Amino acid sequence: MLQPSPPSQQSPSLPPPESSSPADCLACRITGTATCIGVATYVLYERSQLTFDPAASTSRNALRNFKWHRGLLGVMGAGFIGLGVFRATM
């Protein structure tokens, strides 16, 4: 049965990874920022298009669900804007 050799006698391996991550190229940062801002714009646009029609609702919680939906889309849009700004400045 083969037994592993002690750590001091093992063959040399790859060097350890650097402690800091490599910097992204400018094109990658611009693309990532534009993508995040684009998604945020789309989400906020869709949020602005939502309308509540009480006559069409069948649920008694329809207004509450509508407010939650608009609020969630607003938070998502703000989050994507923040992510885009973070991506541009990191």
Backbone bond lengths (Angstrom), bond angles and torsions (degrees), N, CA, C in turn:
res aa  C-N    CA-C-N  psi(-1)  N-CA   C-N-CA  omega(-1)  CA-C   N-CA-C  phi
1 M - - - 1.436 - - 1.525 108.77 -
2 L 1.319 116.25 133.99 1.464 120.48 179.79 1.516 110.78 -80.62
3 Q 1.307 115.38 137.63 1.454 120.37 176.24 1.524 108.21 -115.03
4 P 1.328 117.41 140.42 1.462 119.05 179.07 1.521 110.12 -66.73
5 S 1.313 114.63 144.47 1.457 119.10 179.44 1.526 109.70 -76.46
6 P 1.311 117.15 154.39 1.468 120.00 178.61 1.536 110.38 -60.11
7 P 1.325 118.38 156.17 1.461 121.25 -176.48 1.519 114.09 -57.40
8 S 1.298 118.11 -31.12 1.462 119.79 -178.23 1.532 112.00 -72.76
9 Q 1.324 118.59 -19.47 1.452 121.36 -176.94 1.525 112.83 -105.38
10 Q 1.346 118.01 4.92 1.449 120.12 179.78 1.514 109.86 -74.12
11 S 1.335 114.79 154.45 1.457 119.26 178.51 1.526 109.64 -67.24
12 P 1.327 117.64 152.86 1.461 119.81 -179.55 1.528 110.44 -63.50
13 S 1.294 116.63 142.98 1.457 121.71 -179.40 1.524 109.22 -114.89
14 L 1.307 114.37 -170.20 1.463 119.56 179.18 1.525 110.15 -62.93
15 P 1.320 117.24 150.93 1.465 118.58 177.98 1.532 109.57 -65.76
16 P 1.321 117.67 153.45 1.457 119.86 -179.60 1.531 110.77 -64.79
17 P 1.311 117.02 149.49 1.466 118.64 180.00 1.523 111.10 -65.42
18 E 1.317 115.24 152.85 1.460 119.59 179.41 1.522 109.04 -67.20
19 S 1.315 115.75 149.89 1.460 119.56 -176.39 1.528 112.46 -71.34
20 S 1.314 117.55 -31.06 1.460 119.01 179.45 1.523 109.56 -102.66
21 S 1.331 115.43 145.63 1.464 119.09 -179.87 1.521 109.69 -75.53
22 P 1.318 117.09 149.09 1.465 119.33 -179.85 1.528 110.64 -67.48
23 A 1.310 115.91 149.04 1.462 120.98 -179.73 1.522 110.21 -74.04
24 D 1.324 115.95 144.28 1.457 121.16 177.88 1.515 109.90 -77.91
25 C 1.305 115.08 153.81 1.458 119.13 175.82 1.527 108.68 -73.81
26 L 1.302 116.57 162.37 1.457 121.67 -177.75 1.529 111.27 -62.35
27 A 1.304 117.51 -40.31 1.469 120.49 179.94 1.523 111.23 -62.29
28 C 1.330 118.03 -38.28 1.468 121.32 178.65 1.527 110.59 -66.11
29 R 1.317 117.29 -41.21 1.461 120.81 179.37 1.522 110.91 -66.36
30 I 1.316 117.28 -41.03 1.464 120.53 179.59 1.526 110.12 -66.03
31 T 1.321 116.90 -43.24 1.462 120.91 179.90 1.526 110.78 -63.65
32 G 1.316 117.40 -45.66 1.460 121.00 179.57 1.522 112.24 -63.70
33 T 1.324 116.34 -41.91 1.458 120.40 178.53 1.523 110.90 -65.06
34 A 1.325 117.09 -45.58 1.465 120.68 -179.62 1.526 111.14 -63.38
35 T 1.323 117.60 -37.14 1.455 121.00 178.66 1.523 110.88 -65.04
36 C 1.316 117.17 -47.04 1.463 120.72 -179.55 1.526 111.21 -64.04
37 I 1.319 117.57 -43.70 1.461 120.64 179.64 1.536 109.69 -66.95
38 G 1.325 117.60 -37.61 1.461 120.99 177.55 1.514 112.19 -63.92
39 V 1.317 117.90 -43.50 1.466 121.45 177.91 1.527 109.68 -64.87
40 A 1.325 117.22 -41.16 1.465 120.64 178.34 1.518 110.95 -62.10
41 T 1.322 117.04 -42.56 1.460 120.71 178.39 1.519 110.85 -61.49
42 Y 1.317 117.36 -43.84 1.459 121.56 179.38 1.529 111.36 -63.09
43 V 1.329 117.12 -45.71 1.463 121.00 -178.64 1.531 110.20 -63.67
44 L 1.324 117.17 -44.18 1.459 119.77 -179.78 1.531 111.53 -68.91
45 Y 1.326 117.44 -32.94 1.463 120.09 175.72 1.527 110.10 -65.05
46 E 1.328 116.57 -46.10 1.466 120.07 178.79 1.526 110.85 -62.38
47 R 1.329 116.95 -35.22 1.465 120.63 176.81 1.521 110.32 -63.14
48 S 1.320 116.92 -39.98 1.461 119.85 -178.46 1.529 112.21 -70.77
49 Q 1.319 117.73 -20.00 1.458 121.46 -179.05 1.526 113.22 -86.25
50 L 1.336 117.61 -10.56 1.462 120.53 -179.67 1.524 110.15 -71.97
51 T 1.309 116.01 133.68 1.460 120.94 174.79 1.519 108.33 -131.80
52 F 1.298 115.44 148.46 1.462 120.86 179.92 1.519 109.14 -102.70
53 D 1.312 115.62 124.89 1.465 121.62 178.14 1.529 107.78 -117.11
54 P 1.332 117.41 102.34 1.466 118.92 -176.89 1.523 113.20 -63.09
55 A 1.319 118.47 -27.69 1.461 120.50 -179.39 1.525 111.84 -70.77
56 A 1.322 116.78 -28.18 1.467 120.71 -177.13 1.524 112.42 -87.56
57 S 1.319 117.74 -12.64 1.464 119.82 -176.29 1.524 110.42 -83.53
58 T 1.315 115.74 138.72 1.463 121.76 178.82 1.521 111.57 -107.93
59 S 1.308 117.28 -14.42 1.453 121.74 -178.36 1.526 109.79 -95.25
60 R 1.321 116.31 144.70 1.464 118.31 177.28 1.524 111.86 -75.83
61 N 1.320 117.38 -14.57 1.465 122.35 177.28 1.525 112.05 -98.15
62 A 1.321 117.29 15.68 1.462 120.32 -173.81 1.519 112.09 -62.17
63 L 1.329 118.24 -42.15 1.463 120.17 -179.46 1.523 110.67 -65.94
64 R 1.322 116.76 -41.76 1.466 119.68 178.57 1.526 110.74 -63.96
65 N 1.329 117.28 -42.87 1.464 120.57 178.36 1.524 110.88 -63.63
66 F 1.325 116.33 -38.44 1.459 120.35 178.70 1.523 110.41 -62.86
67 K 1.317 117.27 -44.74 1.470 120.65 179.55 1.529 110.98 -64.30
68 W 1.328 116.81 -40.40 1.463 120.04 177.16 1.529 111.12 -63.43
69 H 1.314 116.28 -40.94 1.463 120.76 -179.20 1.525 110.56 -63.66
70 R 1.345 116.45 -47.75 1.468 120.09 177.77 1.529 111.17 -62.03
71 G 1.322 116.06 -42.14 1.462 119.92 179.70 1.516 112.16 -63.82
72 L 1.323 116.22 -42.58 1.465 120.23 179.20 1.523 111.19 -63.45
73 L 1.330 116.98 -42.85 1.462 119.63 178.10 1.524 111.18 -64.65
74 G 1.324 117.52 -36.30 1.461 120.53 176.61 1.524 112.07 -64.21
75 V 1.323 116.28 -42.72 1.469 120.57 178.44 1.527 110.45 -65.51
76 M 1.332 116.39 -41.09 1.467 119.58 178.63 1.530 110.66 -63.68
77 G 1.332 117.05 -43.68 1.460 120.09 178.98 1.513 111.76 -61.55
78 A 1.338 116.41 -45.24 1.465 120.17 178.47 1.530 110.76 -64.09
79 G 1.331 116.47 -37.70 1.466 119.85 178.37 1.526 112.28 -63.85
80 F 1.332 116.37 -41.42 1.468 119.26 178.23 1.524 111.64 -68.33
81 I 1.328 117.93 -34.89 1.461 119.97 175.44 1.524 109.53 -63.93
82 G 1.337 116.49 -45.86 1.462 120.21 177.50 1.513 112.42 -60.90
83 L 1.319 116.52 -40.63 1.463 120.69 178.34 1.534 110.65 -64.65
84 G 1.338 116.94 -39.24 1.460 120.06 177.57 1.510 112.64 -64.75
85 V 1.338 116.47 -41.42 1.465 120.14 177.65 1.517 110.38 -66.15
86 F 1.329 116.75 -42.03 1.467 120.58 177.88 1.526 110.26 -61.29
87 R 1.321 115.97 -42.84 1.469 120.54 -179.40 1.525 111.22 -63.65
88 A 1.326 116.18 -36.25 1.470 119.53 -178.69 1.533 111.24 -72.33
89 T 1.320 117.62 -30.80 1.468 120.16 -173.46 1.510 114.16 -102.58
90 M 1.318 119.21 -8.20 1.472 118.81 -176.11 1.493 114.35 -74.04
